[in-house]
Amino acid sequence: MRRSVIQAMMFVCAVALVGVANAALYTGNGNSGFGGPVGQGSLTLTDNGTTVSGTINKGPNNFNDTLVLYIDSVGGGFSDTSTFSDANDGLRRSISGFDGGANRSLLSFSGMTPDYAIAIGPNNAGFGGLWSLASGGNNSLNFISSVNLTPTGTATSPTYSFSFNLADIGSPTSFNLLGTYISDTGYRSDEAVAGNLTGTQGHNPFTQTALATYSVPEPASIGLLGIAAIGLIGRRRNR
């Protein structure tokens, strides 16, 4: 009997500890210029204190293009994408909003000055990665790491998952973000998630009109809950 009570308490404490991990749901802006896979979908972010995990819940139609998540997590950053001209591959063109020639979709930020970008192209690139933002031409965006995108090679999966380390974006306690859905030639749609933007779809200027914020739980809170859980189990055993 005593053993079963202890096991039950350990299970409850484990659930409580898992529950400390932060979670946030961001709905798309409702637009469907590229068919609605992002604008009528959603993004969920969770973390365990060191790694942020994301799930893209696809809206209608195929995920054929690139979701770029701009992240403002440290000081400095960029007020717009005007100085990004990295067109070395499709994901870099999506981040830059530039086709490598004469066409650009300038994105001006409001309320945030991003330092990093995650580009997710499950079908067009078969890859997702994290870059630090930098001005310049080809290969000027600084590749940091893969974001472990899965699945790849398909545009029809109902969900796509990815993850990245908080240390790779400066170990912030919170960060701002904006997600824009754009082709790998820099042709921007009106679809957005975790924030919003306005502009005429195409190689045209866009302006951010809303941002989203993600807050990371304090590690001390997790530690204190763990200590409390151990104490409760110890008290039960002593009885």
Helices and strands as residue ranges (DSSP letters): H 2-20, E 23-27, E 42-47, E 51-57, E 66-72, H 90-96, E 107-108, E 116-121, E 127-132, E 142-146, E 159-165, G 166-169, E 174-182, E 188-193, E 195-199, E 206-215, H 219-238
